[in-house]
Amino acid sequence: MNSYYLTLVLKPDLEEKVRKALLDSISKKLVGKDGKMEKEDLWGVRALAYPINKQTSGYYAHFEIQADPKDAKGLDKSLKVEEDVLRYLLIRR
């Protein structure tokens, strides 16, 4: 088990229900069977330093997670193709 930080920037115009479902599915993928969520911070909508895909603001979320490296690698691949995620950063601490 490794410790990971995951910071996401989502599209700001997502409905609350859709955003919550997306964040839940992402955290479940990363935690997997044996992992655990240590901390979840939802920072809300904030201005971006530069436009990303014609968006000037984004919804920020930060997670601290204990997970298996295989689960983290699978999540990395799925985040790359997710349309509602503007940017993400997944690092092992």
C-alpha positions in Angstrom: 0.0 0.0 0.0 1.2 3.5 -0.9 0.0 6.9 0.1 -1.2 9.2 -2.7 -2.3 12.8 -3.2 -4.9 13.4 -5.9 -5.9 16.9 -6.9 -8.6 17.4 -9.5 -9.9 20.4 -11.5 -13.4 19.7 -12.8 -15.5 21.7 -15.2 -17.3 24.4 -13.1 -20.7 24.1 -14.8 -21.3 20.5 -13.7 -24.5 19.9 -11.8 -24.0 19.0 -8.1 -25.4 15.5 -8.6 -23.2 14.8 -11.6 -20.1 16.2 -9.8 -20.8 14.2 -6.7 -21.2 11.0 -8.7 -18.0 11.6 -10.6 -16.0 12.3 -7.4 -17.4 9.2 -5.7 -16.5 7.0 -8.7 -13.0 8.4 -8.9 -12.4 7.9 -5.1 -13.7 4.3 -5.3 -11.5 3.5 -8.2 -8.4 4.8 -6.4 -9.2 3.3 -3.0 -10.0 -0.1 -4.6 -10.6 -3.1 -2.3 -8.0 -2.7 0.4 -7.3 1.1 0.4 -8.7 3.8 2.6 -9.5 7.5 2.2 -7.5 9.5 4.7 -8.8 13.0 3.8 -11.1 14.6 1.3 -11.1 18.4 0.7 -13.6 20.0 -1.7 -12.3 23.5 -2.4 -15.1 24.6 -4.6 -15.0 26.8 -7.7 -11.9 28.9 -8.1 -10.4 31.0 -10.9 -7.7 29.3 -13.0 -4.3 31.0 -13.6 -4.8 30.5 -17.4 -7.7 29.2 -19.5 -8.0 25.4 -20.0 -10.3 24.3 -22.7 -11.9 27.8 -22.8 -12.7 27.6 -19.1 -11.6 30.4 -16.8 -12.6 28.7 -13.5 -12.7 25.1 -12.2 -14.0 23.1 -9.3 -11.1 21.9 -7.2 -11.1 18.7 -5.1 -8.2 17.1 -3.2 -7.9 13.6 -1.8 -5.3 11.9 0.4 -5.5 8.1 -0.1 -3.8 4.8 0.9 -4.1 2.5 -2.1 -2.5 -0.3 -4.1 -0.2 0.9 -6.9 -2.2 -1.1 -9.5 -5.4 0.8 -8.6 -3.6 4.1 -8.9 -2.3 3.2 -12.4 -5.8 2.2 -13.5 -7.2 5.5 -12.2 -4.5 7.5 -14.0 -5.6 5.9 -17.3 -9.3 6.6 -16.7 -8.7 10.2 -15.7 -7.0 10.9 -19.0 -10.1 10.1 -21.0 -12.7 11.7 -18.6 -14.2 14.7 -20.3 -15.3 16.5 -17.2 -11.8 16.6 -15.7 -9.9 19.6 -16.9 -6.6 18.7 -15.0 -5.5 16.3 -12.4 -2.3 15.6 -10.4 -1.8 12.1 -8.9 1.4 11.8 -6.9 2.8 9.2 -4.4 4.0 10.8 -1.2 
